[in-house]
Amino acid sequence: MSFHESVEGFVKPICLLAFALCVFGCTEPTLDTTSKATFETSTEQIMKSLDATKSEEFKEALTFLIGNSIDLGSAMRASLAGKEYDPFASLQDLKGMNADQIITHANQVMKEREEKMREQALKEIAELEASKIKAEEAQVELEKFKVLKSRFYKYKKEHSFTAKPIIELKVKNETTYPISRIYCQGVLASPGRAIPWLQEEFNYQIAGGLEPGEIGDWSLAPNSFSTWGKVDAPKDAVLTVTITRLDGPDEKELFSSDFSESKRKRLEELKAKYQSQN
């Protein structure tokens, strides 16, 4: 055997041994979700193997995945049944993953969740847009139900301790439908004042209904303990009444301008956030 062959026979096993030690000794630490103890220990080992930036990225990814996997309904049911909820049961998909795999998985889950949120938001936008259009079309019909007179005052009977609120309302039905109930928005305000004394919704069931072309002239008496009874407005206060909904003879909604300010703001926020992404 030559010297070269002898050296080669000696070096090759050492190289193989070194390679094996590197493979088994340098394996990246992975997450163990078997129990709380193994989870904490393996998490600590992973974070020790990372630099500060990567460690923070891993921590954020793991926190997101844990929060995303917790089933609050199951946790509550377990608590009510006197059982202990196992949060690690929902983390088994992460078992055996290293830091890079967990970060990648978190990004994928986040992307899928954001896509679902976007789909839901676009659906809600479509529904709100349809509701807005319906309300605008209804407003045209609502304006045909004319408010000819609206007045608010308080009437106090002799020997009575409290004054009774009265809403005088005179209307004309210029729609082509018989109306069984009206819904109104009342604003009681004084000229020159920016803030009204009262802004309140009320409705009135019309005895016998109001046929097309007919006039209704009513004195409505709200409850003395309602906001109408409690308001203390000066004599110069003017009541402005806006019709917001009309019910037909079957007591079902005919027209409604119900597209509230909260719905309007919600629509604007969703469109600004999601439609700009298209």
C-alpha positions in Angstrom: 0.0 0.0 0.0 1.4 3.4 -1.0 1.7 6.3 1.3 -1.0 8.2 -0.7 -3.4 5.3 -0.3 -2.7 5.1 3.4 -3.5 8.8 3.9 -6.6 8.6 1.8 -7.9 5.6 3.8 -7.3 7.6 7.0 -8.8 10.9 5.9 -12.0 9.6 4.1 -13.6 8.1 7.3 -12.7 11.3 9.2 -14.4 13.5 6.6 -17.5 11.3 6.6 -17.6 11.5 10.3 -17.2 15.3 10.3 -20.0 15.5 7.7 -22.3 13.3 9.8 -21.6 15.4 12.9 -22.3 18.6 10.9 -25.6 17.2 9.6 -26.9 15.9 12.9 -25.2 18.5 15.2 -26.1 21.6 13.1 -29.8 20.7 12.5 -32.0 23.7 13.1 -34.2 23.5 16.2 -37.9 22.9 15.5 -41.1 23.6 17.4 -42.5 20.9 19.6 -46.2 21.3 20.4 -46.6 18.1 22.4 -47.2 20.0 25.6 -46.9 23.4 27.2 -43.4 22.5 28.5 -42.1 21.2 25.2 -43.6 24.2 23.4 -41.9 26.7 25.7 -38.6 24.9 25.6 -38.5 24.4 21.8 -39.6 28.1 21.3 -36.7 29.2 23.5 -34.2 27.0 21.6 -35.4 28.4 18.2 -35.1 32.0 19.4 -31.6 31.4 20.7 -30.5 30.2 17.3 -31.7 33.4 15.6 -30.3 36.9 15.4 -32.3 39.8 16.9 -34.2 40.7 13.7 -35.1 37.1 12.7 -36.0 36.4 16.3 -38.5 39.2 16.4 -40.0 38.1 13.0 -40.3 34.6 14.3 -42.0 35.8 17.5 -44.5 37.9 15.6 -45.3 35.0 13.2 -45.8 32.5 16.1 -48.0 35.0 18.1 -50.2 35.5 15.0 -50.6 31.8 14.4 -51.4 31.1 18.0 -54.1 33.8 18.0 -55.5 32.7 14.7 -55.8 29.1 15.9 -57.5 29.6 19.2 -61.1 28.6 19.1 -62.9 30.8 21.6 -66.1 28.9 21.3 -64.4 25.6 22.2 -62.6 27.3 25.1 -65.9 28.6 26.5 -67.7 25.3 26.1 -64.8 23.5 27.8 -64.9 26.1 30.7 -68.7 25.6 31.1 -68.2 21.9 31.1 -65.5 22.2 33.8 -62.9 20.9 31.4 -59.5 22.4 30.6 -59.1 23.7 27.1 -56.0 22.5 25.3 -54.7 25.3 23.1 -51.9 23.1 21.7 -54.4 20.8 20.0 -54.9 23.4 17.3 -51.2 23.9 16.9 -50.2 20.4 15.7 -49.7 21.6 12.1 -46.7 23.6 13.4 -45.0 20.6 15.0 -41.6 20.0 13.6 -41.4 23.3 11.8 -38.3 25.5 12.0 -38.2 29.3 12.2 -38.3 29.9 8.4 -41.1 27.4 7.9 -43.2 29.0 10.7 -42.6 32.5 9.3 -43.6 31.3 5.8 -46.7 29.6 7.1 -47.7 32.6 9.0 -47.4 34.8 5.9 -49.5 32.4 3.9 -52.2 32.2 6.6 -52.3 36.0 6.9 -52.5 36.3 3.1 -55.4 33.9 2.9 -57.2 35.6 5.8 -56.8 39.0 4.2 -58.1 37.7 0.9 -61.2 36.4 2.7 -61.7 39.7 4.4 -61.4 41.5 1.1 -64.0 39.2 -0.5 -66.4 39.8 2.4 -65.7 43.5 2.2 -66.5 43.7 -1.5 -69.7 41.8 -0.9 -70.7 44.2 1.9 -69.9 47.2 -0.4 -72.2 45.8 -3.1 -75.0 45.3 -0.5 -74.5 48.8 0.9 -74.5 50.3 -2.6 -77.7 48.5 -3.4 -79.3 49.8 -0.2 -78.1 53.3 -0.9 -79.7 53.2 -4.4 -82.9 51.8 -3.0 -83.0 54.6 -0.4 -82.4 57.3 -3.0 -85.2 55.9 -5.3 -87.5 55.7 -2.3 -86.9 59.3 -1.4 -88.5 60.4 -4.6 -91.7 58.6 -3.6 -91.5 59.8 0.0 -91.4 63.4 -1.1 -94.9 62.9 -2.7 -96.3 62.4 0.9 -96.5 66.1 1.7 -96.1 67.5 5.2 -98.4 70.6 5.1 -98.1 71.6 8.7 -96.0 70.5 11.8 -96.2 72.0 15.2 -95.1 71.1 18.7 -96.3 72.5 22.0 -97.1 71.4 25.5 -100.6 71.5 26.9 -101.2 71.7 30.6 -104.7 70.9 32.0 -106.0 72.7 35.0 -104.9 71.1 38.3 -102.4 68.9 36.4 -98.8 68.7 37.5 -97.3 67.8 34.1 -97.7 69.4 30.7 -98.7 67.0 27.9 -96.6 67.1 24.7 -98.6 67.5 21.5 -97.5 67.1 17.9 -99.8 68.6 15.4 -99.4 67.2 11.9 -101.2 67.8 8.7 -100.2 65.8 5.6 -101.4 65.0 2.1 -100.9 61.6 0.4 -99.9 62.5 -3.2 -98.5 59.0 -3.8 -100.5 56.4 -5.8 -100.7 54.0 -2.8 -102.9 53.8 0.3 -100.8 54.4 3.4 -101.4 52.6 6.7 -98.5 54.0 8.8 -96.0 56.8 8.5 -92.5 57.0 10.0 -91.0 60.4 10.7 -87.9 62.3 11.8 -88.8 65.3 13.9 -86.4 68.1 14.5 -87.3 70.8 17.1 -85.1 73.8 16.7 -85.0 77.6 17.2 -84.1 80.0 14.4 -80.5 81.0 14.5 -79.4 78.1 16.7 -77.1 75.4 15.3 -78.1 72.7 17.7 -81.7 71.5 17.9 -83.5 71.1 21.1 -84.7 67.7 20.1 -84.1 65.3 17.2 -86.3 62.2 17.5 -88.0 59.5 15.3 -91.7 58.7 15.7 -94.4 56.9 13.8 -98.1 56.9 13.5 -100.6 54.2 12.7 -103.3 55.8 10.6 -106.8 54.6 11.5 -108.5 53.6 8.3 -105.4 54.5 6.3 -104.9 57.5 4.0 -105.9 57.0 0.4 -104.2 58.7 -2.5 -105.2 62.4 -2.6 -106.5 62.4 1.0 -105.4 64.8 3.7 -104.7 63.8 7.3 -104.9 66.3 10.1 -103.9 64.9 13.5 -102.9 65.8 17.0 -100.5 63.2 18.3 -99.8 62.8 22.0 -96.4 61.3 22.8 -95.9 59.8 26.2 -95.2 62.5 28.8 -92.2 60.6 30.1 -90.7 60.3 26.6 -88.1 62.7 25.2 -90.9 64.8 23.8 -92.3 65.2 27.3 -88.9 66.0 28.8 -87.7 68.6 26.2 -87.8 72.2 27.4 -87.8 74.2 24.3 -88.7 77.9 24.0 -91.9 79.1 22.3 -90.0 80.1 19.1 -88.9 76.5 18.5 -90.1 75.2 15.2 -90.8 71.5 14.5 -89.7 70.2 11.1 -90.9 66.7 10.2 -89.4 64.6 7.4 -91.1 61.4 6.2 -88.6 58.5 6.3 -90.8 55.5 5.6 -94.3 54.6 4.4 -96.2 51.4 4.9 -98.8 50.1 2.5 -102.3 48.7 3.1 -100.8 45.3 4.0 -98.8 47.1 6.8 -95.5 46.2 5.0 -92.9 48.7 3.9 -93.5 50.5 0.7 -90.7 53.0 0.7 -87.9 53.8 3.2 -85.0 56.2 3.1 -83.2 54.1 5.7 -79.6 54.7 4.8 -78.1 56.0 8.0 -75.0 58.0 8.5 -73.3 55.0 10.1 -74.0 53.0 6.9 -72.7 55.9 4.7 -69.5 56.1 6.7 -69.1 52.3 6.6 -69.5 52.3 2.8 -66.9 55.1 2.4 -64.4 53.4 4.7 -64.7 50.0 2.9 -64.5 51.6 -0.6 -61.4 53.6 0.4 -59.7 50.5 1.8 -60.6 47.8 -0.6 -61.7 49.2 -3.9 -58.5 51.2 -4.2 -56.7 47.8 -4.3 -58.3 46.8 -7.6 
